[in-house]
Amino acid sequence: MTRFVQALPARMRHVIPGRPSPRAVLLIAVAAYLAVSWMILKSADTPPIRFRFDPARFVEASIVLKLHVGGALAAFGIGTALMAGVKGRALHKRLGYAWVAAMAVTAISSFFLTGLNGNQFSWIHGLSAWTLIGLPMAIAAARRKDIAKHRKDMTNMFTGGMLVAGLFSFLPGRMMWSIFFVA
């Protein structure tokens, strides 16, 4: 371990120097989301936005989209519990496998969804592909007792796959936006 890392408090030693923390990634994603949303709304010259819950579009959506949203909501809830809870216990392991299954359902179903760009894949599908590669790697790390790698991989997947991608599903013009907001 380098002298720099040894000088850090114990709670900060898992942060690799020169690499942004999950919290920094989330803050950057929120700032980017707000900037992109503002640009979309400004270019469309929309009236003021107000909150309104209208699940009609979701009810009429395809079964694949419902499966995708259900998997994402389950993964978000389980992942939040895992991040806040005690690690290494039997409950953590059971919830972890449930989270992996929910993430896999969410990632696989995303390949059957197309956005505003027609039948093409977007950058979000790259996150889905990386998730499908990273999930077994993170499980293997835990089985090898490489807990630092397991923690880093799972935290990054939760931050990138759930928080960042989830945040961008609420961009103006997307279905999740139209369910919760009206201009």
Secondary structure, 3 states (H helix, E strand, C coil): CCHHHHHCCHHHCCCCCCCCCHHHHHHHHHHHHHHHHHHHHHHHCCCCCEECCCCHHHHCCCHHHHHHHHHHHHHHHHHHHHHHCCCCCHHHHHHHHHHHHHHHHHHHHHCCCCCCCCCCCCHHHHHHHHHHHHHHHHHHHHHCCCHHHHHHHHHHHHHHHHHHHHHHCCCCCCHHHHHHEEC
